[in-house]
Amino acid sequence: MRQDMLLVVDMGSTRNTDVARAIRALGVYSEICNYDVTAEEIAKMPNVKGIVANGGPNDVVDGQKIGLSDEIKNCGLPVFTFDYEDNGTVHPMPKEDEAIQEDLRSFVFDTCKAQANWNMENFIADQIELIRKQVGDKKVLLALSGGVDSSVVAALLLKAIGSQLTCVHVNHGLLRKGEPEQVVRVFKDELSANLIYVDATERFLSKLEGVADPEQKRKIIGAEFIRVFEEEARKLDGIEFLAQGTIYPDIVESGTKTAKMVKSHHNVGGLPEDLQFELVEPLKMLFKDEVRACGVALGLPASMVYRQPFPGPGLGVRCLGAITRDRLEAVRESDAILREEFAKAGLEGKVWQYFTIVPDFKSVGVRDNARCFDWPVIIRAVNTIDAMTAQVPQLDWAVLQTITARILQEVKGVNRVCFDLSPKPTATIEWE
Ligand SMILES: Nc1ncnc2c1ncn2[C@@H]1O[C@H](COP(=O)(O)OP(=O)(O)OP(=O)(O)O)[C@@H](O)[C@H]1O
């Protein structure tokens, strides 16, 4: 490890990640650990320069009030006791809270004498070394979705171990327009990765035929994905490692000793027990913005690194009810038009997520002086900080009119365009 590190010890705060991020924003690497960390464990961590004991409302565990042990207090490292109360609201640490920032800055640099050497160049160099040490001359398998996390893992592993990596990209027929092609172009053609491209469209769509229940659809897609991936894995010889795009929030949200679990951390979970892989998770200490910075530093295209979030079941949950091929095509084509026009209008990166939905009912319209009976396309655009709540931004009317005109002209089977004005709550971001 080339970087100095500060440890954020969770003493019951709800703001551990904010504090860890604030330290990283100063250019110093930080990690969060549990309140019962021992001096011996800390001694094994590389380059720890100081400890932030981060207190807060969750300071009672199993009926006992927790406190920093004498062992840690006397371990020879500077300790800063921090208690950043948040009154129960969730928002990023306010930048204007200069006193707190200043205290932290002074602790990090004046007291701990930490070097501001946390940057992507050092991170990548460190990870390459660690990956090579972990993997040796063995082979690694990666499920590559084309999403930000697995793409950055692929690029990093390619740099570290090159041809020892095999990537599997599954086209389940529910990807956005141009996505599988981009994965093949970037990884196979440009980065010369061993890429197995599986076109499983027919298999997924026939499994989904007539299934209207959203939960059932998600389950079928998830289970079928594991099956396809497993089949490919069994065809390969001598693979001992499975790489995953686990990132820091996945780990933090899996729960600390003082906070309840937000969501379980899975990724390519659900693989059969007899496929025993050791995990390689080189991004597990990065926040999302750092993963993107890492992707840029590794030379991945901006459209991949800054891609908006996309649900695992893909367009399947935007083609409402039982998926049909023609309606799925209408979702894919209208989504492509929406993304193109948002990019032209300079909205890319300004609106957090935007996509289209095609419901499973028709309405009466008129086309070429004759009655038509076609589907509507619903446009959804939202802004959010944490995906727990979301707001609908005010969009330029002319942009919406252009999108509407193009969808009505170019997308088969559509005679109406609607705009979803609902914030979350009460609506969710996706419709299914
Ligand atoms: N179509 C696919 N082909 C190959 N692997 C996939 C595919 N879809 C998902 N995966 C694998 O499953 C993991 C979890 O999928 P999920 O849709 O939850 O994405 P994610 O956690 O946002 O990560 P990413 O940004 O890498 O897509 C991905 O990181 C990837 O390894």
The ligand as an SDF file (V2000), in Angstrom:
LIG
                    3D

 31 33  0  0  0  0  0  0  0  0999 V2000
  -25.9250   -9.4510  -18.6370 N   0  0  0  0  0  0  0  0  0  0  0  0
  -24.9370   -9.7790  -17.8230 C   0  0  0  0  0  0  0  0  0  0  0  0
  -23.8430  -10.4280  -18.2720 N   0  0  0  0  0  0  0  0  0  0  0  0
  -22.8340  -10.7580  -17.4530 C   0  0  0  0  0  0  0  0  0  0  0  0
  -22.8250  -10.4700  -16.1510 N   0  0  0  0  0  0  0  0  0  0  0  0
  -23.8650   -9.8290  -15.6250 C   0  0  0  0  0  0  0  0  0  0  0  0
  -24.9940   -9.4440  -16.4290 C   0  0  0  0  0  0  0  0  0  0  0  0
  -25.8810   -8.8280  -15.6250 N   0  0  0  0  0  0  0  0  0  0  0  0
  -25.3510   -8.8130  -14.3870 C   0  0  0  0  0  0  0  0  0  0  0  0
  -24.1380   -9.4140  -14.3690 N   0  0  0  0  0  0  0  0  0  0  0  0
  -23.2480   -9.6580  -13.2050 C   0  0  0  0  0  0  0  0  0  0  0  0
  -23.9880   -9.5480  -12.0070 O   0  0  0  0  0  0  0  0  0  0  0  0
  -23.4750   -8.4670  -11.2120 C   0  0  0  0  0  0  0  0  0  0  0  0
  -24.6240   -7.7830  -10.4990 C   0  0  0  0  0  0  0  0  0  0  0  0
  -25.5390   -7.2890  -11.4370 O   0  0  0  0  0  0  0  0  0  0  0  0
  -26.3490   -5.9330  -11.1720 P   0  0  0  0  0  0  0  0  0  0  0  0
  -27.2540   -5.7670  -12.2920 O   0  0  0  0  0  0  0  0  0  0  0  0
  -26.8700   -5.9650   -9.8020 O   0  0  0  0  0  0  0  0  0  0  0  0
  -25.2350   -4.8450  -11.3970 O   0  0  0  0  0  0  0  0  0  0  0  0
  -24.4060   -3.8560  -10.4860 P   0  0  0  0  0  0  0  0  0  0  0  0
  -24.1960   -4.4170   -9.1180 O   0  0  0  0  0  0  0  0  0  0  0  0
  -24.9800   -2.5110  -10.6690 O   0  0  0  0  0  0  0  0  0  0  0  0
  -22.9880   -3.9590  -11.2350 O   0  0  0  0  0  0  0  0  0  0  0  0
  -22.5660   -3.4890  -12.6910 P   0  0  0  0  0  0  0  0  0  0  0  0
  -22.4090   -1.9970  -12.5860 O   0  0  0  0  0  0  0  0  0  0  0  0
  -21.2880   -4.1880  -12.8980 O   0  0  0  0  0  0  0  0  0  0  0  0
  -23.6330   -3.9260  -13.6470 O   0  0  0  0  0  0  0  0  0  0  0  0
  -22.7240   -7.5660  -12.1980 C   0  0  0  0  0  0  0  0  0  0  0  0
  -21.6940   -6.8220  -11.5750 O   0  0  0  0  0  0  0  0  0  0  0  0
  -22.1600   -8.6010  -13.1550 C   0  0  0  0  0  0  0  0  0  0  0  0
  -21.0050   -9.1970  -12.6070 O   0  0  0  0  0  0  0  0  0  0  0  0
  1  2  1  0
  2  3  1  0
  2  7  2  0
  3  4  2  0
  4  5  1  0
  5  6  2  0
  6  7  1  0
  6 10  1  0
  7  8  1  0
  8  9  2  0
  9 10  1  0
 10 11  1  0
 11 12  1  0
 11 30  1  0
 12 13  1  0
 13 14  1  0
 13 28  1  0
 14 15  1  0
 15 16  1  0
 16 17  2  0
 16 18  1  0
 16 19  1  0
 19 20  1  0
 20 21  2  0
 20 22  1  0
 20 23  1  0
 23 24  1  0
 24 25  2  0
 24 26  1  0
 24 27  1  0
 28 29  1  0
 28 30  1  0
 30 31  1  0
M  END
$$$$
